Amino acid sequence: MKLPEGIPNPGNKVCRLKKSLYGLKQASRQWFSKLTQEWKMQGFEQSKNDDSLFIKRSGSDITLAAVYVDDMILTGTDHKVISDLKSHLHKTFSIKDLGILHYFLGIEVGYSSDGRTLTQGKFTNELLHDSGLEDFKPVATPLPLHLKFSLDEGELFAEPEKYRCLVGKLHFLVNTRPDLAYTVQTLSQFMHQPRQPHYDALVHTLRYIAATAGQGRKWKGSDELKLQAFSDSDWASCPDTRRSVTGYFMMLGNSPISWKSKEQPTVSHHLKPNIGRWLLLPLKLPG
């Protein structure tokens, strides 16, 4: 490769490129491999459930590191370990310490005396602005009540790309809004060929989001870490495929940790699930 401008080169020589990172197909893989090596050298173990989570235990202390490309969250019970780790990472990679966590991957973190709150106010405002709609009269429900969607009912929507773009952004908003899980799952069924009734329902959802823009999820401290799982199923509710819609909601202590709504293939009638049941699972944590 040619020498950069400004570097004296009387012999008109060239540089031999030994390593390159940015722009290569394997760049992200090589970066994560190098970062993983550094975590393990510092005594961290890679989580078996999430490759981006690294855990270090020392007696009763625990340190956690969550990684997304080159953004990291460090937390734990031993502040000295965290301080030493940041110093090591700065020497190795030249990192920038942003202090207490307030914003990460579009998610805003709020602090109060009884817990932590996760919201997506900035992302929500951008979503509403990108929708191009001006009339956001508030509504009380994410979808119109007693509405049944069909694949071939109504005229085809003239801007399918717009529909797909907005529904795709709603998927990211579900990270802090469990109340939108079923709605986004429903609207996603018509991404390939949206019709006018589907877009009208999407506008209804955006009006609901505009009226509840400050909502999110809250993590509260609890002396009893009990894992609770609630599940339900709407048997053969889809008028086109006769498939069922199932959903679950999980809490650890007083805090929501996981939720999902998904359409399932219909099974034989004698395997029909019990509707409205909920399951309570006690969880005993070490220590």
VOBA-209592 format. One record per atom (N, C-alpha, C): residue number from 1; residue in one letter; x, y, z. Coordinates in steps of 0.1 Angstrom, whole numbers, plus 2048, in hexadecimal, padded with zeros to 3 digits. Example, Ala and Ser with C-alpha at 12.3 -4.5 7.8 and 13.67 -1.06 7.14 Angstrom:
> k r x y z
> 1 A 884 7C7 84E
> 1 A 87B 7D3 84E
> 1 A 884 7DF 84E
> 2 S 880 7EA 847
> 2 S 889 7F5 847
> 2 S 881 800 84F
***
This chain:
> k r x y z
> 1 M 808 7F4 800
> 1 M 800 800 800
> 1 M 809 80C 800
> 2 K 804 817 7FB
> 2 K 80B 824 7FA
> 2 K 80C 82A 808
> 3 L 817 831 80A
> 3 L 818 838 817
> 3 L 80E 844 818
> 4 P 809 846 823
> 4 P 7FF 852 825
> 4 P 807 85F 822
> 5 E 7FF 869 81D
> 5 E 805 876 81A
> 5 E 80A 87C 827
> 6 G 816 883 825
> 6 G 81C 88A 831
> 6 G 828 882 837
> 7 I 829 875 833
> 7 I 834 86D 838
> 7 I 840 86E 82E
> 8 P 84C 872 832
> 8 P 857 873 829
> 8 P 85A 865 823
> 9 N 85C 865 815
> 9 N 85F 858 80F
> 9 N 868 85A 803
> 10 P 875 85E 806
> 10 P 87E 861 7FB
> 10 P 881 855 7F2
> 11 G 880 849 7F7
> 11 G 883 83E 7EE
> 11 G 877 839 7E7
> 12 N 86B 840 7E8
> 12 N 85F 83C 7E1
> 12 N 85B 82D 7E5
> 13 K 85C 82A 7F1
> 13 K 859 81C 7F6
> 13 K 84A 81B 7F9
> 14 V 846 80E 7FA
> 14 V 838 80B 7FE
> 14 V 838 804 80B
> 15 C 82C 803 811
> 15 C 82A 7FB 81D
> 15 C 825 7ED 81A
> 16 R 829 7E4 822
> 16 R 824 7D7 821
> 16 R 819 7D5 82C
> 17 L 80D 7D3 828
> 17 L 802 7D2 832
> 17 L 802 7C4 838
> 18 K 805 7C4 845
> 18 K 806 7B7 84D
> 18 K 7F8 7B3 852
> 19 K 7F0 7BD 857
> 19 K 7E3 7BA 85D
> 19 K 7D9 7C5 85A
> 20 S 7CD 7C1 858
> 20 S 7C2 7CA 855
> 20 S 7B6 7C6 85D
> 21 L 7AF 7CF 862
> 21 L 7A3 7CC 86A
> 21 L 796 7D1 863
> 22 Y 795 7DE 862
> 22 Y 789 7E4 85D
> 22 Y 787 7E2 84E
> 23 G 77B 7DF 84A
> 23 G 778 7DC 83C
> 23 G 779 7CE 837
> 24 L 77E 7C5 83F
> 24 L 77F 7B7 83C
> 24 L 773 7B0 841
> 25 K 76F 7A5 83A
> 25 K 764 79D 83D
> 25 K 765 797 84B
> 26 Q 771 793 84F
> 26 Q 774 78D 85C
> 26 Q 777 797 867
> 27 A 775 7A4 864
> 27 A 77A 7AE 86E
> 27 A 773 7AD 87B
> 28 S 765 7AB 87B
> 28 S 75E 7AA 888
> 28 S 762 79D 88F
> 29 R 764 793 888
> 29 R 768 786 88E
> 29 R 776 787 895
> 30 Q 77F 78D 88D
> 30 Q 78D 78F 893
> 30 Q 78D 798 89F
> 31 W 785 7A3 89E
> 31 W 784 7AC 8AA
> 31 W 77E 7A5 8B6
> 32 F 773 79E 8B4
> 32 F 76D 797 8C0
> 32 F 776 78C 8C5
> 33 S 77E 786 8BD
> 33 S 787 77B 8C1
> 33 S 792 782 8CA
> 34 K 797 78D 8C5
> 34 K 7A1 794 8CD
> 34 K 79C 799 8DA
> 35 L 790 79E 8DA
> 35 L 789 7A3 8E6
> 35 L 787 798 8F0
> 36 T 782 78D 8EB
> 36 T 77F 781 8F3
> 36 T 78C 77C 8FA
> 37 Q 797 77C 8F3
> 37 Q 7A4 778 8F8
> 37 Q 7A8 781 904
> 38 E 7A5 78E 903
> 38 E 7A9 797 90D
> 38 E 7A0 795 91A
> 39 W 793 792 918
> 39 W 78A 790 923
> 39 W 78F 783 92B
> 40 K 792 779 923
> 40 K 797 76C 92A
> 40 K 7A4 76E 931
> 41 M 7AD 776 92C
> 41 M 7BA 779 932
> 41 M 7B7 780 940
> 42 Q 7AC 787 941
> 42 Q 7A9 78F 94D
> 42 Q 7A1 786 957
> 43 G 79F 779 954
> 43 G 798 770 95D
> 43 G 789 76F 95A
> 44 F 784 774 94F
> 44 F 776 774 94C
> 44 F 773 766 944
> 45 E 766 762 946
> 45 E 761 756 93F
> 45 E 756 75B 936
> 46 Q 756 755 92A
> 46 Q 74B 758 920
> 46 Q 73F 751 923
> 47 S 733 758 924
> 47 S 727 752 927
> 47 S 723 747 91D
> 48 K 71E 73C 922
> 48 K 719 731 919
> 48 K 70C 735 912
> 49 N 705 73E 918
> 49 N 6F8 742 913
> 49 N 6F8 74E 90A
> 50 D 703 756 90B
> 50 D 704 763 903
> 50 D 713 765 901
> 51 D 717 764 8F4
> 51 D 725 765 8F1
> 51 D 72B 773 8F4
> 52 S 722 77D 8F5
> 52 S 726 78B 8F7
> 52 S 727 78F 906
> 53 L 724 785 90E
> 53 L 724 788 91D
> 53 L 730 780 923
> 54 F 738 788 92B
> 54 F 744 782 932
> 54 F 742 784 941
> 55 I 746 77A 948
> 55 I 743 779 957
> 55 I 750 776 95E
> 56 K 753 77D 969
> 56 K 75E 77A 971
> 56 K 75A 779 980
> 57 R 75D 76E 986
> 57 R 759 76C 994
> 57 R 765 76B 99D
> 58 S 765 772 9A8
> 58 S 770 771 9B2
> 58 S 76A 771 9C0
> 59 G 769 765 9C6
> 59 G 762 764 9D3
> 59 G 753 767 9D1
> 60 S 74F 771 9D9
> 60 S 741 775 9D8
> 60 S 73F 781 9CE
> 61 D 74A 786 9C8
> 61 D 749 791 9BF
> 61 D 747 78B 9B1
> 62 I 740 793 9A9
> 62 I 73E 790 99B
> 62 I 73F 79C 992
> 63 T 745 79B 986
> 63 T 747 7A6 97D
> 63 T 741 7A1 96F
> 64 L 739 7AA 969
> 64 L 733 7A6 95C
> 64 L 737 7B0 952
> 65 A 739 7AB 946
> 65 A 73D 7B4 93A
> 65 A 734 7AF 92E
> 66 A 72C 7B9 929
> 66 A 724 7B6 91E
> 66 A 72A 7BE 912
> 67 V 72B 7B7 906
> 67 V 732 7BD 8FB
> 67 V 729 7BD 8EF
> 68 Y 729 7C9 8E8
> 68 Y 722 7CA 8DB
> 68 Y 72C 7D1 8D1
> 69 V 733 7C9 8C9
> 69 V 73E 7CE 8C0
> 69 V 749 7D5 8C9
> 70 D 749 7E2 8C9
> 70 D 753 7E9 8D1
> 70 D 74C 7F1 8DC
> 71 D 740 7EF 8DF
> 71 D 739 7F5 8EA
> 71 D 738 7EB 8F6
> 72 M 73B 7EF 902
> 72 M 73B 7E6 90D
> 72 M 734 7EC 919
> 73 I 72E 7E3 921
> 73 I 729 7E6 92E
> 73 I 730 7DE 938
> 74 L 735 7E5 942
> 74 L 73C 7DE 94D
> 74 L 735 7E1 95A
> 75 T 732 7D6 962
> 75 T 72B 7D8 96F
> 75 T 730 7CD 978
> 76 G 72E 7CE 985
> 76 G 732 7C4 98E
> 76 G 732 7C9 99C
> 77 T 736 7C0 9A5
> 77 T 736 7C4 9B4
> 77 T 744 7C9 9B9
> 78 D 74E 7C6 9B1
> 78 D 75C 7CA 9B5
> 78 D 760 7D6 9AC
> 79 H 760 7E2 9B2
> 79 H 764 7EE 9AA
> 79 H 772 7EE 9A6
> 80 K 77B 7E8 9AE
> 80 K 789 7E8 9AB
> 80 K 78C 7DF 99E
> 81 V 785 7D4 99D
> 81 V 786 7CB 992
> 81 V 782 7D3 985
> 82 I 777 7DA 986
> 82 I 772 7E2 97A
> 82 I 77C 7ED 976
> 83 S 782 7F4 980
> 83 S 78B 7FE 97E
> 83 S 798 7F9 977
> 84 D 79D 7ED 97D
> 84 D 7A9 7E7 977
> 84 D 7A6 7E2 969
> 85 L 79A 7DD 966
> 85 L 797 7D8 959
> 85 L 796 7E4 94F
> 86 K 790 7EF 953
> 86 K 790 7FA 94A
> 86 K 79E 800 946
> 87 S 7A7 800 950
> 87 S 7B4 804 94E
> 87 S 7BB 7FB 944
> 88 H 7B9 7EE 945
> 88 H 7BF 7E4 93C
> 88 H 7BA 7E5 92E
> 89 L 7AD 7E7 92D
> 89 L 7A7 7E8 920
> 89 L 7AB 7F5 919
> 90 H 7AD 800 921
> 90 H 7B2 80C 91B
> 90 H 7C0 80B 915
> 91 K 7C8 804 91C
> 91 K 7D6 802 918
> 91 K 7D6 7F9 90B
> 92 T 7CD 7EF 90B
> 92 T 7CD 7E6 8FF
> 92 T 7C6 7EB 8F3
> 93 F 7BA 7F2 8F5
> 93 F 7B2 7F6 8EA
> 93 F 7B0 805 8E9
> 94 S 7B4 80D 8F3
> 94 S 7B1 81B 8F4
> 94 S 7A2 81E 8F4
> 95 I 79C 81A 8FF
> 95 I 78D 81C 901
> 95 I 78A 829 906
> 96 K 77D 82D 906
> 96 K 778 839 90B
> 96 K 76E 836 916
> 97 D 770 83A 922
> 97 D 767 837 92E
> 97 D 75C 842 92E
> 98 L 750 83D 92C
> 98 L 744 847 92C
> 98 L 73E 848 93A
> 99 G 743 841 944
> 99 G 73E 843 951
> 99 G 731 83A 953
> 100 I 729 83E 95C
> 100 I 71D 837 960
> 100 I 714 835 953
> 101 L 70E 829 952
> 101 L 706 826 946
> 101 L 6F9 82E 945
> 102 H 6F8 836 93A
> 102 H 6EC 83D 938
> 102 H 6E5 83A 92B
> 103 Y 6ED 836 921
> 103 Y 6E8 833 913
> 103 Y 6F1 828 90D
> 104 F 6EA 81E 907
> 104 F 6F1 813 901
> 104 F 6E8 80D 8F6
> 105 L 6ED 80E 8EA
> 105 L 6E6 808 8DE
> 105 L 6D7 80D 8DD
> 106 G 6D5 81A 8DF
> 106 G 6C8 820 8DE
> 106 G 6BF 81E 8EA
> 107 I 6C4 818 8F4
> 107 I 6BC 816 901
> 107 I 6C1 820 90B
> 108 E 6B8 827 911
> 108 E 6BC 831 91C
> 108 E 6BA 82B 929
> 109 V 6C3 82D 932
> 109 V 6C3 827 940
> 109 V 6C0 832 94A
> 110 G 6B6 831 952
> 110 G 6B3 83B 95C
> 110 G 6B4 834 96A
> 111 Y 6B8 83D 974
> 111 Y 6BB 838 981
> 111 Y 6B1 83E 98B
> 112 S 6AD 835 995
> 112 S 6A4 83A 99F
> 112 S 6A8 832 9AC
> 113 S 6A1 836 9B7
> 113 S 6A5 830 9C4
> 113 S 6A0 821 9C5
> 114 D 696 81D 9BD
> 114 D 691 810 9BD
> 114 D 694 807 9B1
> 115 G 69D 80C 9A8
> 115 G 6A0 804 99D
> 115 G 6A6 80B 991
> 116 R 6A6 805 986
> 116 R 6AB 80A 979
> 116 R 6A0 80A 96F
> 117 T 69F 814 966
> 117 T 695 814 95C
> 117 T 69B 815 94E
> 118 L 696 80C 945
> 118 L 69B 80C 937
> 118 L 691 811 92E
> 119 T 694 81C 926
> 119 T 68A 822 91D
> 119 T 691 824 90F
> 120 Q 689 828 905
> 120 Q 68F 82B 8F8
> 120 Q 688 838 8F3
> 121 G 689 842 8FB
> 121 G 683 84F 8F7
> 121 G 688 855 8EA
> 122 K 695 855 8E9
> 122 K 69B 85B 8DD
> 122 K 697 853 8D0
> 123 F 698 846 8D2
> 123 F 695 83D 8C6
> 123 F 686 83E 8C3
> 124 T 67D 840 8CD
> 124 T 66F 841 8CB
> 124 T 66C 84E 8C3
> 125 N 672 859 8C7
> 125 N 670 866 8C1
> 125 N 674 865 8B2
> 126 E 680 85F 8B0
> 126 E 685 85D 8A2
> 126 E 67B 855 89A
> 127 L 676 84A 8A0
> 127 L 66C 842 899
> 127 L 660 849 895
> 128 L 65A 851 89E
> 128 L 64E 859 89B
> 128 L 651 863 890
> 129 H 65D 869 891
> 129 H 660 873 887
> 129 H 662 86D 879
> 130 D 668 861 878
> 130 D 66A 85B 86C
> 130 D 65D 855 865
> 131 S 653 854 86E
> 131 S 646 84F 868
> 131 S 640 859 85F
> 132 G 643 865 860
> 132 G 63D 86F 857
> 132 G 62F 873 85B
> 133 L 62A 86F 866
> 133 L 61C 871 86A
> 133 L 61C 87D 874
> 134 E 612 886 872
> 134 E 611 891 87B
> 134 E 606 890 885
> 135 D 5FC 888 883
> 135 D 5F1 887 88C
> 135 D 5F3 87B 895
> 136 F 5F7 87D 8A1
> 136 F 5F9 873 8AB
> 136 F 5EF 874 8B6
> 137 K 5E2 873 8B3
> 137 K 5D8 873 8BE
> 137 K 5DA 866 8C6
> 138 P 5DA 868 8D3
> 138 P 5DD 85C 8DC
> 138 P 5D2 852 8DB
> 139 V 5D6 845 8DD
> 139 V 5CD 83A 8DD
> 139 V 5D2 831 8E9
> 140 A 5C9 829 8EF
> 140 A 5CC 822 8FB
> 140 A 5D1 814 8F9
> 141 T 5D1 80F 8ED
> 141 T 5D5 801 8EB
> 141 T 5DF 800 8DF
> 142 P 5E8 7F7 8DF
> 142 P 5F2 7F6 8D4
> 142 P 5EB 7F3 8C7
> 143 L 5E1 7EB 8C7
> 143 L 5D9 7E7 8BA
> 143 L 5CA 7EA 8BD
> 144 P 5C3 7ED 8B2
> 144 P 5B4 7EE 8B4
> 144 P 5AE 7E2 8BA
> 145 L 5A4 7E3 8C2
> 145 L 59E 7D8 8C9
> 145 L 596 7CF 8BF
> 146 H 596 7C2 8C1
> 146 H 58E 7B9 8BA
> 146 H 591 7B9 8AB
> 147 L 59D 7BC 8A7
> 147 L 5A1 7BD 899
> 147 L 5A8 7B0 895
> 148 K 5A3 7AA 88A
> 148 K 5A8 79E 884
> 148 K 5AE 7A1 877
> 149 F 5BB 79F 875
> 149 F 5C2 7A2 868
> 149 F 5C1 796 85F
> 150 S 5C2 799 852
> 150 S 5C2 78F 847
> 150 S 5CC 793 83D
> 151 L 5D2 788 837
> 151 L 5DD 78B 82D
> 151 L 5D8 792 820
> 152 D 5CB 78F 81C
> 152 D 5C6 794 80F
> 152 D 5BA 79E 811
> 153 E 5B8 7A4 81C
> 153 E 5AD 7AD 81E
> 153 E 5B2 7BB 81D
> 154 G 5AB 7C3 815
> 154 G 5AF 7D1 813
> 154 G 5B8 7D3 807
> 155 E 5BA 7DF 803
> 155 E 5C3 7E2 7F8
> 155 E 5D2 7E2 7FC
> 156 L 5DA 7DF 7F2
> 156 L 5E9 7DE 7F5
> 156 L 5EE 7EC 7F9
> 157 F 5F6 7ED 803
> 157 F 5FC 7FA 807
> 157 F 606 7FF 7FD
> 158 A 605 80C 7FA
> 158 A 60D 811 7EF
> 158 A 61B 812 7F2
> 159 E 61F 813 7FF
> 159 E 62D 814 803
> 159 E 631 809 80C
> 160 P 633 7FD 807
> 160 P 637 7F1 80F
> 160 P 644 7F3 816
> 161 E 64E 7FB 80F
> 161 E 65B 7FD 816
> 161 E 659 805 823
> 162 K 650 80E 823
> 162 K 64E 816 82F
> 162 K 648 80E 83A
> 163 Y 63F 805 836
> 163 Y 639 7FC 840
> 163 Y 644 7F3 846
> 164 R 64C 7ED 83E
> 164 R 657 7E4 843
> 164 R 661 7EB 84B
> 165 C 664 7F8 848
> 165 C 66E 7FF 84F
> 165 C 669 803 85D
> 166 L 65C 807 85E
> 166 L 657 80B 86B
> 166 L 655 7FE 874
> 167 V 650 7F3 86F
> 167 V 64E 7E7 877
> 167 V 65C 7E2 87B
> 168 G 666 7E3 872
> 168 G 673 7DF 876
> 168 G 679 7E6 882
> 169 K 676 7F3 882
> 169 K 67A 7FC 88E
> 169 K 673 7F8 89A
> 170 L 666 7F4 899
> 170 L 65E 7F0 8A5
> 170 L 664 7E4 8AB
> 171 H 66B 7DB 8A4
> 171 H 671 7D0 8AA
> 171 H 67B 7D4 8B4
> 172 F 683 7DE 8B1
> 172 F 68D 7E3 8BA
> 172 F 687 7E9 8C7
> 173 L 67B 7EF 8C5
> 173 L 674 7F6 8D0
> 173 L 66F 7EC 8DA
> 174 V 66C 7DF 8D6
> 174 V 667 7D5 8DF
> 174 V 671 7D1 8EA
> 175 N 67E 7D5 8E8
> 175 N 688 7D2 8F2
> 175 N 685 7D8 900
> 176 T 67E 7E3 900
> 176 T 67A 7EA 90C
> 176 T 66B 7EB 90E
> 177 R 663 7E6 904
> 177 R 655 7E7 905
> 177 R 64E 7DA 903
> 178 P 64C 7D2 90E
> 178 P 645 7C5 90D
> 178 P 637 7C7 907
> 179 D 631 7D2 90A
> 179 D 623 7D4 905
> 179 D 621 7D5 8F6
> 180 L 62D 7D5 8EF
> 180 L 62C 7D6 8E0
> 180 L 630 7C9 8DA
> 181 A 633 7BE 8E2
> 181 A 638 7B2 8DC
> 181 A 62D 7AB 8D3
> 182 Y 621 7AA 8D8
> 182 Y 616 7A4 8D0
> 182 Y 613 7AC 8C3
> 183 T 613 7B9 8C5
> 183 T 610 7C2 8BA
> 183 T 61A 7C1 8AF
> 184 V 627 7C2 8B2
> 184 V 631 7C1 8A8
> 184 V 631 7B3 8A1
> 185 Q 62F 7A9 8A9
> 185 Q 62E 79B 8A3
> 185 Q 622 79B 899
> 186 T 617 7A1 89C
> 186 T 60C 7A1 893
> 186 T 60F 7A9 886
> 187 L 614 7B5 888
> 187 L 617 7BD 87C
> 187 L 622 7B7 873
> 188 S 62B 7AF 879
> 188 S 636 7AA 871
> 188 S 631 79F 868
> 189 Q 625 799 86A
> 189 Q 620 78F 861
> 189 Q 61D 794 853
> 190 F 61C 7A1 851
> 190 F 618 7A6 844
> 190 F 623 7AE 83E
> 191 M 630 7AC 842
> 191 M 63B 7B4 83C
> 191 M 63D 7B1 82D
> 192 H 63A 7A5 828
> 192 H 63C 7A2 81A
> 192 H 632 7A9 811
> 193 Q 626 7AB 816
> 193 Q 61B 7B1 80E
> 193 Q 611 7B9 816
> 194 P 615 7C4 81C
> 194 P 60C 7CC 825
> 194 P 601 7D2 81D
> 195 R 5F5 7D2 823
> 195 R 5E9 7D8 81E
> 195 R 5E5 7E4 826
> 196 Q 5DB 7EB 821
> 196 Q 5D7 7F8 828
> 196 Q 5D3 7F5 836
> 197 P 5CB 7EB 839
> 197 P 5C7 7E9 847
> 197 P 5D3 7E6 850
> 198 H 5DD 7E0 84B
> 198 H 5E9 7DD 853
> 198 H 5F0 7EA 856
> 199 Y 5F1 7F3 84C
> 199 Y 5F8 800 84F
> 199 Y 5EF 808 858
> 200 D 5E2 808 857
> 200 D 5D9 80F 861
> 200 D 5DC 80A 86F
> 201 A 5DE 7FD 871
> 201 A 5E0 7F8 87E
> 201 A 5EE 7FD 883
> 202 L 5F8 7FE 879
> 202 L 605 803 87D
> 202 L 604 811 882
> 203 V 5FC 819 87B
> 203 V 5FB 827 87F
> 203 V 5F4 828 88D
> 204 H 5EB 81F 890
> 204 H 5E5 81E 89D
> 204 H 5F0 81B 8A8
> 205 T 5F9 812 8A4
> 205 T 604 80F 8AE
> 205 T 60D 81A 8B0
> 206 L 610 822 8A6
> 206 L 618 82E 8A7
> 206 L 611 838 8B0
> 207 R 604 83A 8AF
> 207 R 5FD 843 8B7
> 207 R 5FE 83E 8C6
> 208 Y 5FD 831 8C8
> 208 Y 5FE 82C 8D6
> 208 Y 60D 82F 8DB
> 209 I 617 82D 8D3
> 209 I 624 82F 8D7
> 209 I 627 83E 8DA
> 210 A 621 847 8D2
> 210 A 622 855 8D4
> 210 A 61C 859 8E2
> 211 A 611 852 8E6
> 211 A 60A 856 8F2
> 211 A 612 84F 8FE
> 212 T 61A 846 8FC
> 212 T 621 83F 907
> 212 T 630 83F 905
> 213 A 635 84A 8FF
> 213 A 643 84A 8FB
> 213 A 64D 848 907
> 214 G 649 84C 913
> 214 G 652 84B 91E
> 214 G 653 83E 925
> 215 Q 64B 834 920
> 215 Q 64A 827 927
> 215 Q 657 81F 923
> 216 G 65A 815 92C
> 216 G 665 80C 92B
> 216 G 664 801 934
> 217 R 66F 7FB 938
> 217 R 66E 7F0 942
> 217 R 677 7F4 94E
> 218 K 673 7F0 95A
> 218 K 67A 7F3 966
> 218 K 680 7E7 96D
> 219 W 68C 7E8 971
> 219 W 692 7DD 979
> 219 W 692 7E2 988
> 220 K 68C 7DA 990
> 220 K 68C 7DD 99F
> 220 K 694 7D3 9A6
> 221 G 69A 7D7 9B1
> 221 G 6A1 7CE 9BA
> 221 G 697 7C5 9C2
> 222 S 69C 7B9 9C4
> 222 S 693 7B0 9CB
> 222 S 69B 7A6 9D4
> 223 D 696 7A4 9E0
> 223 D 69D 79A 9E9
> 223 D 69B 78C 9E5
> 224 E 690 789 9DD
> 224 E 68D 77C 9D9
> 224 E 68D 77B 9CA
> 225 L 698 775 9C5
> 225 L 699 774 9B6
> 225 L 692 767 9B2
> 226 K 685 769 9AF
> 226 K 67D 75D 9AA
> 226 K 67A 760 99B
> 227 L 67C 755 994
> 227 L 67A 756 985
> 227 L 66B 752 983
> 228 Q 664 75B 97C
> 228 Q 656 759 979
> 228 Q 654 759 96A
> 229 A 64D 74F 965
> 229 A 64A 74F 956
> 229 A 63B 74E 954
> 230 F 636 757 94C
> 230 F 627 757 949
> 230 F 626 754 93A
> 231 S 61D 74B 936
> 231 S 61B 748 928
> 231 S 60C 747 925
> 232 D 609 74A 918
> 232 D 5FB 749 914
> 232 D 5FB 746 905
> 233 S 5EF 742 900
> 233 S 5EE 73F 8F2
> 233 S 5E0 742 8ED
> 234 D 5DF 748 8E1
> 234 D 5D3 74B 8DB
> 234 D 5D1 740 8D0
> 235 W 5C8 736 8D3
> 235 W 5C8 72A 8CB
> 235 W 5C2 72D 8BD
> 236 A 5CA 72A 8B2
> 236 A 5C6 72B 8A4
> 236 A 5BF 738 8A1
> 237 S 5C6 743 8A5
> 237 S 5C0 750 8A4
> 237 S 5C1 756 896
> 238 C 5CB 752 88E
> 238 C 5CD 758 881
> 238 C 5C3 753 877
> 239 P 5BB 75C 871
> 239 P 5B0 758 868
> 239 P 5B5 751 85B
> 240 D 5C2 754 857
> 240 D 5C7 74F 84B
> 240 D 5CE 741 84D
> 241 T 5D6 740 856
> 241 T 5DE 734 858
> 241 T 5D9 72B 864
> 242 R 5D0 730 86C
> 242 R 5CB 729 878
> 242 R 5D6 726 881
> 243 R 5E0 72E 881
> 243 R 5EB 72B 88B
> 243 R 5E8 732 898
> 244 S 5EF 72E 8A2
> 244 S 5ED 733 8B0
> 244 S 5F8 73E 8B3
> 245 V 5F5 747 8BB
> 245 V 5FE 751 8C0
> 245 V 601 74E 8CE
> 246 T 60E 74C 8D1
> 246 T 612 749 8DF
> 246 T 61B 755 8E4
> 247 G 61B 756 8F1
> 247 G 624 761 8F6
> 247 G 628 75D 904
> 248 Y 634 763 908
> 248 Y 638 760 916
> 248 Y 63E 76D 91C
> 249 F 63F 76E 929
> 249 F 644 77A 930
> 249 F 64B 774 93C
> 250 M 658 778 93E
> 250 M 660 773 949
> 250 M 665 77E 952
> 251 M 665 77B 95F
> 251 M 669 785 969
> 251 M 673 77E 972
> 252 L 67E 786 976
> 252 L 687 782 980
> 252 L 686 78B 98C
> 253 G 680 786 997
> 253 G 67C 78F 9A2
> 253 G 671 798 99D
> 254 N 673 7A5 99E
> 254 N 668 7AE 99A
> 254 N 66B 7B4 98D
> 255 S 675 7AF 985
> 255 S 679 7B5 979
> 255 S 677 7AC 96D
> 256 P 671 7B2 962
> 256 P 66F 7AB 955
> 256 P 67D 7A8 94E
> 257 I 67F 79C 94A
> 257 I 68C 799 943
> 257 I 68A 794 935
> 258 S 67E 78E 932
> 258 S 67D 788 924
> 258 S 66E 787 921
> 259 W 66B 78A 914
> 259 W 65D 788 90F
> 259 W 65D 786 900
> 260 K 652 780 8FC
> 260 K 652 77D 8ED
> 260 K 643 779 8EA
> 261 S 640 77D 8DD
> 261 S 633 779 8D7
> 261 S 636 773 8CA
> 262 K 631 767 8C7
> 262 K 634 760 8BA
> 262 K 629 757 8B5
> 263 E 628 757 8A8
> 263 E 61E 74E 8A2
> 263 E 623 740 8A1
> 264 Q 61B 736 8A5
> 264 Q 61F 728 8A5
> 264 Q 617 720 89C
> 265 P 61D 716 896
> 265 P 615 70D 88D
> 265 P 60A 706 896
> 266 T 5FF 704 890
> 266 T 5F3 6FE 897
> 266 T 5F6 6EF 898
> 267 V 5F4 6EA 8A4
> 267 V 5F6 6DB 8A6
> 267 V 5E8 6D4 8A7
> 268 S 5E9 6C7 8A8
> 268 S 5DD 6BF 8A8
> 268 S 5D3 6C4 8B3
> 269 H 5C6 6C2 8B1
> 269 H 5BC 6C7 8BA
> 269 H 5BD 6C1 8C8
> 270 H 5C2 6B5 8C9
> 270 H 5C3 6AE 8D6
> 270 H 5CF 6B3 8DE
> 271 L 5D8 6BB 8D7
> 271 L 5E4 6C1 8DE
> 271 L 5E1 6D0 8E1
> 272 K 5D5 6D4 8E1
> 272 K 5D2 6E2 8E3
> 272 K 5D7 6E6 8F1
> 273 P 5DF 6F1 8F2
> 273 P 5E4 6F6 8FE
> 273 P 5DA 6FB 908
> 274 N 5DD 6FB 914
> 274 N 5D4 702 91E
> 274 N 5D5 711 91D
> 275 I 5CA 717 91A
> 275 I 5CA 726 918
> 275 I 5CA 72D 926
> 276 G 5D2 737 927
> 276 G 5D2 740 933
> 276 G 5D9 73A 93F
> 277 R 5E1 72F 93D
> 277 R 5E9 72A 948
> 277 R 5F5 732 94A
> 278 W 5FA 733 956
> 278 W 607 739 959
> 278 W 60F 730 961
> 279 L 61C 731 960
> 279 L 626 728 966
> 279 L 62F 730 96F
> 280 L 631 72B 97B
> 280 L 63A 732 985
> 280 L 645 728 988
> 281 L 652 72D 985
> 281 L 65D 725 987
> 281 L 666 72B 991
> 282 P 669 725 99D
> 282 P 672 72A 9A6
> 282 P 680 728 9A2
> 283 L 689 732 9A4
> 283 L 697 731 9A0
> 283 L 6A0 734 9AC
> 284 K 6A9 72A 9AE
> 284 K 6B2 72C 9B9
> 284 K 6BF 730 9B4
> 285 L 6C4 73B 9B7
> 285 L 6D1 740 9B2
> 285 L 6DC 73D 9BC
> 286 P 6E8 73B 9B7
> 286 P 6F3 738 9C0
> 286 P 6F6 745 9C9
> 287 G 6F9 742 9D6
> 287 G 6FC 74D 9DF
> 287 G 6EF 754 9E4
***
